[in-house]
Amino acid sequence: MWSLILNSFLVLFIPPLLFADGWKTPTREFLEHGREIFGLALALVVVTVVGIGFLIYWVVPGIPLIPAFALAAVLSPTDAVALSGIVGEGRIPKKIMGILQGEALMNDASGLVSLKFAVAVAMGTMIFTVGGATVEFMKVAIGGILAGFVVSWLYGRSLRFLSRWGGDEPATQIVLLFLLPFASYLIAEHIGVSGILAAVAAGMTITRSGVMRRAPLAMRLRANSTWAMLEFVFNGMVFLLLGLQLPGILETSLMAAEIDPNVEIWMLFTDIILIYAALMLVRFGWLWTMKKFSNRFLKKKPMEFGSWTTREILIASFAGVRGAITLAGVLSIPASLAGW
């Protein structure tokens, strides 16, 4: 039973969580800070995967390089919702929070796509080259976004058809809305593109395309409350499943440390602290670099980072809190991953 749940984790939990994130993302702020968001969500993810991947490879005994990249990829997504829950709503400046929310949405997708690439290479189902990986990433990314748009458009058409011929029955319409992220994900994966980005695109499209505005009022009200509840439940289930797995993970890790003469138990906890500190340091260094780059080369139209103080950069650096997507990604890694 547990094996089935863990093997299906990516399909069961990630599509609705990413769909909900896309649904809630403010479009105006997302487009306004597009350069900043993609600088963090794409470039920083690549830097994190490579830099932290090599660090894990060097400090953790016995872990091969590609699985180290997979672990770094799953650690790259941030969670602005988890952050606001920890520090309190409204405690982070609005200009920073808007960028962090957009980053959290997009680097969920880019981090998980990187994870899938690393797992595929580690399991021998894909041969890695820089050029090949770049072309493949562009193909699956653009294809995934288009798939999400198309599935959302088809949902809008079906919603109008149901309203015309079956009446405005909210229950049926909400069930179809609930199935939308799963349909987007599975259809995209079936045609060989990114189901993760398809779920994000479907969530961002559904509220901006006018589909929800044209929907009956009762359906809109129930849909908002239903999705708020479902998001809470799915987030809670991710942490619950991790908690149920944690004793076994700790026991296995401690037993492995006792068996291996080259590994001490204290080293495991030291590695955790070192990797987390490195994540914060890489994030701070990247934000500082983008600030300097903006002030020097983009004087006519500087990025938002150009006006950030050192304090604000520190806030954004420590705002890289990992949330449900990271946990879901960790639990989705196959136990039979080559070399582990």
C-alpha positions as YAML, in Angstrom:
chain: A
units: angstrom
residues:
- id: 1
  name: MET
  ca: [0.00, 0.00, 0.00]
- id: 2
  name: TRP
  ca: [2.74, 2.42, 0.99]
- id: 3
  name: SER
  ca: [4.70, 1.51, -2.13]
- id: 4
  name: LEU
  ca: [1.68, 2.33, -4.30]
- id: 5
  name: ILE
  ca: [1.16, 5.67, -2.56]
- id: 6
  name: LEU
  ca: [4.80, 6.70, -2.84]
- id: 7
  name: ASN
  ca: [5.09, 5.63, -6.48]
- id: 8
  name: SER
  ca: [1.96, 7.67, -7.30]
- id: 9
  name: PHE
  ca: [2.95, 10.68, -5.20]
- id: 10
  name: LEU
  ca: [3.87, 12.94, -8.11]
- id: 11
  name: VAL
  ca: [0.51, 12.32, -9.80]
- id: 12
  name: LEU
  ca: [-1.68, 12.43, -6.69]
- id: 13
  name: PHE
  ca: [-0.45, 15.56, -4.94]
- id: 14
  name: ILE
  ca: [1.64, 17.80, -7.17]
- id: 15
  name: PRO
  ca: [-0.91, 18.62, -9.96]
- id: 16
  name: PRO
  ca: [-3.60, 20.00, -7.61]
- id: 17
  name: LEU
  ca: [-1.05, 21.90, -5.50]
- id: 18
  name: LEU
  ca: [0.55, 23.54, -8.54]
- id: 19
  name: PHE
  ca: [-2.87, 24.22, -10.08]
- id: 20
  name: ALA
  ca: [-3.95, 25.98, -6.87]
- id: 21
  name: ASP
  ca: [-0.73, 28.04, -6.84]
- id: 22
  name: GLY
  ca: [-1.32, 29.08, -10.45]
- id: 23
  name: TRP
  ca: [-4.93, 29.96, -9.66]
- id: 24
  name: LYS
  ca: [-3.91, 32.27, -6.78]
- id: 25
  name: THR
  ca: [-0.97, 33.97, -8.48]
- id: 26
  name: PRO
  ca: [-1.72, 37.68, -9.18]
- id: 27
  name: THR
  ca: [-1.21, 38.07, -12.93]
- id: 28
  name: ARG
  ca: [-0.40, 41.79, -12.87]
- id: 29
  name: GLU
  ca: [2.45, 41.40, -10.38]
- id: 30
  name: PHE
  ca: [3.66, 38.25, -12.14]
- id: 31
  name: LEU
  ca: [3.98, 40.05, -15.48]
- id: 32
  name: GLU
  ca: [5.34, 43.23, -13.88]
- id: 33
  name: HIS
  ca: [8.18, 41.32, -12.22]
- id: 34
  name: GLY
  ca: [8.68, 38.79, -15.02]
- id: 35
  name: ARG
  ca: [12.45, 39.36, -15.33]
- id: 36
  name: GLU
  ca: [13.03, 39.04, -11.61]
- id: 37
  name: ILE
  ca: [10.84, 35.94, -11.32]
- id: 38
  name: PHE
  ca: [12.47, 34.09, -14.21]
- id: 39
  name: GLY
  ca: [15.92, 35.13, -13.00]
- id: 40
  name: LEU
  ca: [15.17, 33.35, -9.74]
- id: 41
  name: ALA
  ca: [12.95, 30.54, -10.99]
- id: 42
  name: LEU
  ca: [15.10, 29.42, -13.92]
- id: 43
  name: ALA
  ca: [18.67, 30.70, -13.62]
- id: 44
  name: LEU
  ca: [18.88, 30.32, -9.83]
- id: 45
  name: VAL
  ca: [17.41, 26.81, -10.02]
- id: 46
  name: VAL
  ca: [20.14, 25.78, -12.48]
- id: 47
  name: VAL
  ca: [22.84, 27.34, -10.28]
- id: 48
  name: THR
  ca: [21.35, 25.61, -7.22]
- id: 49
  name: VAL
  ca: [21.12, 22.21, -8.90]
- id: 50
  name: VAL
  ca: [24.72, 22.36, -10.13]
- id: 51
  name: GLY
  ca: [26.32, 24.05, -7.11]
- id: 52
  name: ILE
  ca: [24.45, 22.22, -4.35]
- id: 53
  name: GLY
  ca: [24.61, 18.99, -6.36]
- id: 54
  name: PHE
  ca: [28.42, 19.09, -6.38]
- id: 55
  name: LEU
  ca: [28.43, 20.03, -2.68]
- id: 56
  name: ILE
  ca: [26.26, 17.01, -1.81]
- id: 57
  name: TYR
  ca: [28.50, 14.81, -3.95]
- id: 58
  name: TRP
  ca: [31.58, 16.01, -2.07]
- id: 59
  name: VAL
  ca: [30.26, 15.96, 1.51]
- id: 60
  name: VAL
  ca: [27.93, 12.93, 1.55]
- id: 61
  name: PRO
  ca: [29.93, 9.69, 1.36]
- id: 62
  name: GLY
  ca: [28.93, 7.20, -1.29]
- id: 63
  name: ILE
  ca: [26.35, 9.27, -3.16]
- id: 64
  name: PRO
  ca: [26.92, 9.36, -6.96]
- id: 65
  name: LEU
  ca: [26.91, 12.70, -8.80]
- id: 66
  name: ILE
  ca: [23.62, 12.34, -10.71]
- id: 67
  name: PRO
  ca: [21.58, 11.34, -7.63]
- id: 68
  name: ALA
  ca: [23.23, 14.31, -5.87]
- id: 69
  name: PHE
  ca: [21.87, 16.55, -8.65]
- id: 70
  name: ALA
  ca: [18.44, 14.94, -8.15]
- id: 71
  name: LEU
  ca: [18.53, 15.78, -4.45]
- id: 72
  name: ALA
  ca: [19.65, 19.35, -5.20]
- id: 73
  name: ALA
  ca: [16.82, 19.70, -7.74]
- id: 74
  name: VAL
  ca: [14.21, 18.66, -5.23]
- id: 75
  name: LEU
  ca: [15.62, 21.16, -2.71]
- id: 76
  name: SER
  ca: [15.42, 24.08, -5.17]
- id: 77
  name: PRO
  ca: [11.65, 24.88, -5.05]
- id: 78
  name: THR
  ca: [10.64, 27.49, -2.48]
- id: 79
  name: ASP
  ca: [7.22, 28.01, -0.90]
- id: 80
  name: ALA
  ca: [5.96, 31.55, -0.26]
- id: 81
  name: VAL
  ca: [2.82, 30.19, 1.43]
- id: 82
  name: ALA
  ca: [4.89, 28.22, 3.94]
- id: 83
  name: LEU
  ca: [7.00, 31.32, 4.51]
- id: 84
  name: SER
  ca: [4.01, 33.58, 5.25]
- id: 85
  name: GLY
  ca: [2.67, 30.89, 7.57]
- id: 86
  name: ILE
  ca: [5.94, 30.86, 9.53]
- id: 87
  name: VAL
  ca: [6.61, 34.61, 9.83]
- id: 88
  name: GLY
  ca: [2.99, 35.80, 9.73]
- id: 89
  name: GLU
  ca: [0.85, 37.37, 7.02]
- id: 90
  name: GLY
  ca: [2.01, 40.86, 6.03]
- id: 91
  name: ARG
  ca: [5.35, 40.71, 7.86]
- id: 92
  name: ILE
  ca: [7.35, 40.59, 4.61]
- id: 93
  name: PRO
  ca: [7.37, 43.76, 2.44]
- id: 94
  name: LYS
  ca: [4.82, 43.55, -0.36]
- id: 95
  name: LYS
  ca: [7.35, 44.23, -3.14]
- id: 96
  name: ILE
  ca: [9.42, 41.26, -1.97]
- id: 97
  name: MET
  ca: [6.45, 38.97, -1.36]
- id: 98
  name: GLY
  ca: [5.08, 39.50, -4.89]
- id: 99
  name: ILE
  ca: [8.37, 38.35, -6.42]
- id: 100
  name: LEU
  ca: [8.68, 35.44, -3.98]
- id: 101
  name: GLN
  ca: [5.17, 34.21, -4.82]
- id: 102
  name: GLY
  ca: [5.88, 34.29, -8.56]
- id: 103
  name: GLU
  ca: [9.24, 32.61, -7.99]
- id: 104
  name: ALA
  ca: [7.67, 29.90, -5.84]
- id: 105
  name: LEU
  ca: [5.17, 29.08, -8.59]
- id: 106
  name: MET
  ca: [7.70, 28.88, -11.42]
- id: 107
  name: ASN
  ca: [10.57, 27.21, -9.59]
- id: 108
  name: ASP
  ca: [8.21, 24.51, -8.38]
- id: 109
  name: ALA
  ca: [7.90, 23.63, -12.05]
- id: 110
  name: SER
  ca: [11.55, 24.13, -13.06]
- id: 111
  name: GLY
  ca: [12.85, 22.30, -9.99]
- id: 112
  name: LEU
  ca: [10.59, 19.30, -10.53]
- id: 113
  name: VAL
  ca: [11.41, 19.16, -14.25]
- id: 114
  name: SER
  ca: [15.11, 19.18, -13.30]
- id: 115
  name: LEU
  ca: [14.38, 16.39, -10.81]
- id: 116
  name: LYS
  ca: [12.73, 14.27, -13.51]
- id: 117
  name: PHE
  ca: [15.74, 14.77, -15.80]
- id: 118
  name: ALA
  ca: [18.18, 13.79, -13.05]
- id: 119
  name: VAL
  ca: [16.15, 10.71, -12.09]
- id: 120
  name: ALA
  ca: [15.89, 9.65, -15.76]
- id: 121
  name: VAL
  ca: [19.67, 9.97, -16.22]
- id: 122
  name: ALA
  ca: [20.40, 8.14, -12.95]
- id: 123
  name: MET
  ca: [18.08, 5.27, -13.90]
- id: 124
  name: GLY
  ca: [19.65, 4.99, -17.35]
- id: 125
  name: THR
  ca: [16.57, 6.00, -19.37]
- id: 126
  name: MET
  ca: [18.18, 9.22, -20.65]
- id: 127
  name: ILE
  ca: [21.70, 10.22, -21.73]
- id: 128
  name: PHE
  ca: [22.69, 13.71, -20.54]
- id: 129
  name: THR
  ca: [24.34, 16.32, -22.75]
- id: 130
  name: VAL
  ca: [24.09, 20.09, -22.24]
- id: 131
  name: GLY
  ca: [22.71, 20.73, -25.72]
- id: 132
  name: GLY
  ca: [20.34, 17.79, -25.60]
- id: 133
  name: ALA
  ca: [19.08, 18.72, -22.13]
- id: 134
  name: THR
  ca: [18.49, 22.35, -23.21]
- id: 135
  name: VAL
  ca: [16.51, 21.33, -26.28]
- id: 136
  name: GLU
  ca: [14.57, 18.74, -24.30]
- id: 137
  name: PHE
  ca: [13.80, 21.27, -21.54]
- id: 138
  name: MET
  ca: [12.49, 23.82, -24.07]
- id: 139
  name: LYS
  ca: [10.39, 21.15, -25.75]
- id: 140
  name: VAL
  ca: [8.79, 19.81, -22.60]
- id: 141
  name: ALA
  ca: [8.38, 23.31, -21.10]
- id: 142
  name: ILE
  ca: [6.70, 24.96, -24.10]
- id: 143
  name: GLY
  ca: [4.70, 21.82, -24.83]
- id: 144
  name: GLY
  ca: [3.56, 21.58, -21.21]
- id: 145
  name: ILE
  ca: [2.41, 25.20, -21.13]
- id: 146
  name: LEU
  ca: [0.50, 24.78, -24.40]
- id: 147
  name: ALA
  ca: [-1.08, 21.55, -23.13]
- id: 148
  name: GLY
  ca: [-2.30, 23.35, -20.00]
- id: 149
  name: PHE
  ca: [-3.79, 26.16, -22.09]
- id: 150
  name: VAL
  ca: [-5.56, 23.72, -24.41]
- id: 151
  name: VAL
  ca: [-7.01, 21.60, -21.61]
- id: 152
  name: SER
  ca: [-8.26, 24.75, -19.84]
- id: 153
  name: TRP
  ca: [-9.85, 25.95, -23.07]
- id: 154
  name: LEU
  ca: [-11.58, 22.59, -23.51]
- id: 155
  name: TYR
  ca: [-12.79, 22.81, -19.92]
- id: 156
  name: GLY
  ca: [-14.27, 26.24, -20.64]
- id: 157
  name: ARG
  ca: [-16.07, 24.88, -23.69]
- id: 158
  name: SER
  ca: [-17.44, 21.93, -21.75]
- id: 159
  name: LEU
  ca: [-18.59, 24.25, -18.95]
- id: 160
  name: ARG
  ca: [-20.61, 26.34, -21.40]
- id: 161
  name: PHE
  ca: [-22.04, 23.18, -22.96]
- id: 162
  name: LEU
  ca: [-23.11, 21.87, -19.55]
- id: 163
  name: SER
  ca: [-24.67, 25.20, -18.63]
- id: 164
  name: ARG
  ca: [-26.63, 25.28, -21.88]
- id: 165
  name: TRP
  ca: [-27.91, 21.70, -21.86]
- id: 166
  name: GLY
  ca: [-27.74, 20.49, -18.28]
- id: 167
  name: GLY
  ca: [-28.47, 23.61, -16.27]
- id: 168
  name: ASP
  ca: [-26.20, 25.40, -13.82]
- id: 169
  name: GLU
  ca: [-25.51, 22.49, -11.49]
- id: 170
  name: PRO
  ca: [-22.48, 23.55, -9.38]
- id: 171
  name: ALA
  ca: [-21.60, 20.04, -8.17]
- id: 172
  name: THR
  ca: [-20.92, 18.68, -11.68]
- id: 173
  name: GLN
  ca: [-18.96, 21.77, -12.68]
- id: 174
  name: ILE
  ca: [-16.80, 21.67, -9.55]
- id: 175
  name: VAL
  ca: [-16.04, 17.97, -10.06]
- id: 176
  name: LEU
  ca: [-14.83, 18.78, -13.58]
- id: 177
  name: LEU
  ca: [-12.74, 21.64, -12.15]
- id: 178
  name: PHE
  ca: [-11.21, 19.24, -9.61]
- id: 179
  name: LEU
  ca: [-10.28, 16.85, -12.44]
- id: 180
  name: LEU
  ca: [-8.74, 19.64, -14.54]
- id: 181
  name: PRO
  ca: [-5.20, 19.61, -13.00]
- id: 182
  name: PHE
  ca: [-5.04, 15.81, -13.22]
- id: 183
  name: ALA
  ca: [-6.27, 15.87, -16.83]
- id: 184
  name: SER
  ca: [-3.70, 18.56, -17.72]
- id: 185
  name: TYR
  ca: [-0.88, 16.64, -16.05]
- id: 186
  name: LEU
  ca: [-1.73, 13.19, -17.45]
- id: 187
  name: ILE
  ca: [-2.45, 14.38, -21.00]
- id: 188
  name: ALA
  ca: [0.80, 16.36, -21.10]
- id: 189
  name: GLU
  ca: [2.83, 13.44, -19.75]
- id: 190
  name: HIS
  ca: [1.18, 11.10, -22.25]
- id: 191
  name: ILE
  ca: [2.28, 13.23, -25.22]
- id: 192
  name: GLY
  ca: [5.82, 13.57, -23.82]
- id: 193
  name: VAL
  ca: [5.81, 17.13, -22.42]
- id: 194
  name: SER
  ca: [5.85, 18.54, -18.89]
- id: 195
  name: GLY
  ca: [2.73, 17.69, -16.91]
- id: 196
  name: ILE
  ca: [4.04, 19.88, -14.10]
- id: 197
  name: LEU
  ca: [4.05, 23.01, -16.27]
- id: 198
  name: ALA
  ca: [0.71, 21.96, -17.77]
- id: 199
  name: ALA
  ca: [-0.87, 22.00, -14.30]
- id: 200
  name: VAL
  ca: [0.63, 25.45, -13.59]
- id: 201
  name: ALA
  ca: [-0.55, 26.80, -16.96]
- id: 202
  name: ALA
  ca: [-4.04, 25.40, -16.43]
- id: 203
  name: GLY
  ca: [-4.28, 27.10, -13.04]
- id: 204
  name: MET
  ca: [-3.10, 30.46, -14.37]
- id: 205
  name: THR
  ca: [-5.35, 30.23, -17.43]
- id: 206
  name: ILE
  ca: [-8.58, 29.20, -15.77]
- id: 207
  name: THR
  ca: [-9.09, 32.47, -13.89]
- id: 208
  name: ARG
  ca: [-7.60, 34.84, -16.50]
- id: 209
  name: SER
  ca: [-9.36, 33.49, -19.58]
- id: 210
  name: GLY
  ca: [-12.82, 34.57, -18.47]
- id: 211
  name: VAL
  ca: [-13.99, 30.99, -17.92]
- id: 212
  name: MET
  ca: [-14.61, 31.54, -14.21]
- id: 213
  name: ARG
  ca: [-16.08, 35.01, -14.74]
- id: 214
  name: ARG
  ca: [-18.68, 33.58, -17.10]
- id: 215
  name: ALA
  ca: [-19.45, 30.67, -14.78]
- id: 216
  name: PRO
  ca: [-22.58, 30.81, -12.59]
- id: 217
  name: LEU
  ca: [-22.17, 32.69, -9.32]
- id: 218
  name: ALA
  ca: [-23.00, 29.62, -7.21]
- id: 219
  name: MET
  ca: [-20.31, 27.63, -9.00]
- id: 220
  name: ARG
  ca: [-17.67, 30.37, -8.49]
- id: 221
  name: LEU
  ca: [-18.42, 30.69, -4.78]
- id: 222
  name: ARG
  ca: [-18.37, 26.95, -4.19]
- id: 223
  name: ALA
  ca: [-15.29, 26.46, -6.35]
- id: 224
  name: ASN
  ca: [-13.26, 29.01, -4.36]
- id: 225
  name: SER
  ca: [-14.22, 27.51, -1.00]
- id: 226
  name: THR
  ca: [-13.78, 23.93, -2.25]
- id: 227
  name: TRP
  ca: [-10.30, 24.59, -3.64]
- id: 228
  name: ALA
  ca: [-9.22, 26.40, -0.47]
- id: 229
  name: MET
  ca: [-10.24, 23.31, 1.50]
- id: 230
  name: LEU
  ca: [-8.61, 20.89, -0.96]
- id: 231
  name: GLU
  ca: [-5.34, 22.81, -0.98]
- id: 232
  name: PHE
  ca: [-5.27, 22.72, 2.83]
- id: 233
  name: VAL
  ca: [-6.01, 18.97, 2.80]
- id: 234
  name: PHE
  ca: [-3.39, 18.14, 0.16]
- id: 235
  name: ASN
  ca: [-0.71, 20.22, 1.89]
- id: 236
  name: GLY
  ca: [-1.57, 18.57, 5.19]
- id: 237
  name: MET
  ca: [-1.47, 15.07, 3.70]
- id: 238
  name: VAL
  ca: [2.01, 15.68, 2.27]
- id: 239
  name: PHE
  ca: [3.35, 16.59, 5.71]
- id: 240
  name: LEU
  ca: [1.37, 13.76, 7.33]
- id: 241
  name: LEU
  ca: [2.85, 11.17, 4.98]
- id: 242
  name: LEU
  ca: [6.33, 12.57, 5.58]
- id: 243
  name: GLY
  ca: [5.76, 12.32, 9.33]
- id: 244
  name: LEU
  ca: [4.69, 8.69, 8.99]
- id: 245
  name: GLN
  ca: [7.81, 7.95, 6.94]
- id: 246
  name: LEU
  ca: [10.21, 9.91, 9.16]
- id: 247
  name: PRO
  ca: [10.80, 7.26, 11.88]
- id: 248
  name: GLY
  ca: [11.67, 4.65, 9.25]
- id: 249
  name: ILE
  ca: [13.93, 7.10, 7.41]
- id: 250
  name: LEU
  ca: [15.77, 8.02, 10.62]
- id: 251
  name: GLU
  ca: [16.10, 4.37, 11.64]
- id: 252
  name: THR
  ca: [17.47, 3.36, 8.23]
- id: 253
  name: SER
  ca: [19.90, 6.30, 8.17]
- id: 254
  name: LEU
  ca: [21.20, 5.58, 11.66]
- id: 255
  name: MET
  ca: [21.59, 1.86, 10.90]
- id: 256
  name: ALA
  ca: [23.49, 2.68, 7.70]
- id: 257
  name: ALA
  ca: [25.75, 5.04, 9.65]
- id: 258
  name: GLU
  ca: [26.49, 2.34, 12.22]
- id: 259
  name: ILE
  ca: [27.31, -0.25, 9.53]
- id: 260
  name: ASP
  ca: [29.54, 2.06, 7.47]
- id: 261
  name: PRO
  ca: [32.83, 2.70, 9.32]
- id: 262
  name: ASN
  ca: [33.41, 5.85, 7.25]
- id: 263
  name: VAL
  ca: [30.20, 7.52, 8.45]
- id: 264
  name: GLU
  ca: [29.51, 8.87, 11.92]
- id: 265
  name: ILE
  ca: [25.99, 9.71, 13.10]
- id: 266
  name: TRP
  ca: [26.95, 13.30, 13.87]
- id: 267
  name: MET
  ca: [28.10, 13.65, 10.26]
- id: 268
  name: LEU
  ca: [24.53, 13.14, 9.01]
- id: 269
  name: PHE
  ca: [23.25, 16.12, 11.00]
- id: 270
  name: THR
  ca: [26.30, 18.18, 10.07]
- id: 271
  name: ASP
  ca: [25.61, 17.49, 6.39]
- id: 272
  name: ILE
  ca: [22.01, 18.70, 6.79]
- id: 273
  name: ILE
  ca: [23.11, 21.97, 8.40]
- id: 274
  name: LEU
  ca: [25.88, 22.47, 5.82]
- id: 275
  name: ILE
  ca: [23.56, 21.89, 2.84]
- id: 276
  name: TYR
  ca: [20.89, 24.21, 4.22]
- id: 277
  name: ALA
  ca: [23.47, 26.94, 4.92]
- id: 278
  name: ALA
  ca: [24.83, 26.51, 1.39]
- id: 279
  name: LEU
  ca: [21.31, 26.91, -0.05]
- id: 280
  name: MET
  ca: [20.94, 30.24, 1.76]
- id: 281
  name: LEU
  ca: [24.43, 31.36, 0.72]
- id: 282
  name: VAL
  ca: [23.86, 30.52, -2.96]
- id: 283
  name: ARG
  ca: [20.55, 32.38, -2.86]
- id: 284
  name: PHE
  ca: [22.11, 35.46, -1.22]
- id: 285
  name: GLY
  ca: [25.00, 35.45, -3.69]
- id: 286
  name: TRP
  ca: [22.65, 35.22, -6.66]
- id: 287
  name: LEU
  ca: [20.41, 38.05, -5.42]
- id: 288
  name: TRP
  ca: [23.44, 40.24, -4.74]
- id: 289
  name: THR
  ca: [24.84, 39.48, -8.20]
- id: 290
  name: MET
  ca: [21.52, 40.37, -9.85]
- id: 291
  name: LYS
  ca: [21.40, 43.63, -7.88]
- id: 292
  name: LYS
  ca: [24.88, 44.62, -9.09]
- id: 293
  name: PHE
  ca: [24.13, 43.47, -12.65]
- id: 294
  name: SER
  ca: [20.93, 45.51, -12.75]
- id: 295
  name: ASN
  ca: [22.56, 48.68, -11.43]
- id: 296
  name: ARG
  ca: [25.47, 48.42, -13.86]
- id: 297
  name: PHE
  ca: [23.97, 47.12, -17.12]
- id: 298
  name: LEU
  ca: [20.23, 47.88, -16.85]
- id: 299
  name: LYS
  ca: [20.31, 51.53, -15.78]
- id: 300
  name: LYS
  ca: [17.53, 52.58, -18.16]
- id: 301
  name: LYS
  ca: [15.15, 49.88, -16.96]
- id: 302
  name: PRO
  ca: [16.60, 48.33, -13.82]
- id: 303
  name: MET
  ca: [15.18, 45.26, -12.18]
- id: 304
  name: GLU
  ca: [13.50, 45.50, -8.79]
- id: 305
  name: PHE
  ca: [16.61, 43.97, -7.22]
- id: 306
  name: GLY
  ca: [18.56, 47.13, -8.05]
- id: 307
  name: SER
  ca: [16.75, 49.11, -5.35]
- id: 308
  name: TRP
  ca: [16.88, 46.40, -2.68]
- id: 309
  name: THR
  ca: [18.90, 47.08, 0.44]
- id: 310
  name: THR
  ca: [21.20, 44.50, 2.00]
- id: 311
  name: ARG
  ca: [18.50, 43.86, 4.63]
- id: 312
  name: GLU
  ca: [15.91, 43.14, 1.93]
- id: 313
  name: ILE
  ca: [18.31, 40.79, 0.13]
- id: 314
  name: LEU
  ca: [18.86, 38.96, 3.42]
- id: 315
  name: ILE
  ca: [15.09, 38.69, 3.92]
- id: 316
  name: ALA
  ca: [14.66, 37.26, 0.41]
- id: 317
  name: SER
  ca: [17.60, 34.91, 0.96]
- id: 318
  name: PHE
  ca: [16.17, 33.41, 4.13]
- id: 319
  name: ALA
  ca: [12.74, 33.37, 2.50]
- id: 320
  name: GLY
  ca: [13.75, 30.26, 0.56]
- id: 321
  name: VAL
  ca: [11.59, 28.09, 2.80]
- id: 322
  name: ARG
  ca: [10.90, 24.60, 1.45]
- id: 323
  name: GLY
  ca: [7.27, 23.47, 1.51]
- id: 324
  name: ALA
  ca: [4.90, 20.78, 0.33]
- id: 325
  name: ILE
  ca: [6.24, 20.60, -3.24]
- id: 326
  name: THR
  ca: [9.74, 19.79, -1.99]
- id: 327
  name: LEU
  ca: [8.35, 17.09, 0.30]
- id: 328
  name: ALA
  ca: [6.22, 15.67, -2.50]
- id: 329
  name: GLY
  ca: [9.24, 15.66, -4.79]
- id: 330
  name: VAL
  ca: [11.38, 13.84, -2.22]
- id: 331
  name: LEU
  ca: [8.72, 11.18, -1.69]
- id: 332
  name: SER
  ca: [8.34, 10.74, -5.46]
- id: 333
  name: ILE
  ca: [12.00, 9.73, -5.97]
- id: 334
  name: PRO
  ca: [12.09, 6.00, -6.82]
- id: 335
  name: ALA
  ca: [13.60, 3.83, -4.09]
- id: 336
  name: SER
  ca: [15.39, 1.88, -6.82]
- id: 337
  name: LEU
  ca: [17.22, 4.96, -8.11]
- id: 338
  name: ALA
  ca: [20.49, 3.77, -9.61]
- id: 339
  name: GLY
  ca: [23.46, 4.07, -7.32]
- id: 340
  name: TRP
  ca: [21.51, 4.66, -4.09]
...
